[in-house]
Amino acid sequence: MARKKSSNPSQENSDRIVYREFGKAENSEAIARGKQQLPPNQQNLRVQASRKGRKGKTVTVISGFQQQPESLAELLKKLKTQCGAGGAVKENTIEIQGDHTQKLLEILTNMEYKAKISGR
C-alpha cells in the first residue's frame, strides 16, 4: 500500500517528536524560576585578588552573590565606575580588572553587604 505524500512536507514533520527526556518541550516555569534574591545584609561576599588563569593580569573577584543576573549587572556597572576599571559578570561572580580589594570592600560595606577579604 502506498502512502500519499502531502504537498508541504514541513507541516507533516512539525508535530512529530522523536525523543523527549523530560515533560513538556516548553517549560517556561523552570526557566523563569531563578535564584532567590536576598537583601544585601544577608549575603556573605568574598573579595579576592586573583591572577590564576589570566596570563599574569590581576583581577579582583567578588563571589558569594545570591541575586538575579540583572541586578548583578547593575551592581557591576556601579562598581566599575567607582573603580574606574573594566569588569564582567561570570557565573554569579563579579570580576573587576586590577587590584581593588580595599576599595571594593569599602564600597560593598557602605552598600550594606557583608563582605570580607579572602586569600591574604
Summary of the structure (lengths in Angstrom):
residues: 120
radius of gyration: 23.4
end to end distance: 78.5
largest distance: 79.7
contacts: 256
relative contact order: 0.18
helix: 32%
strand: 22%
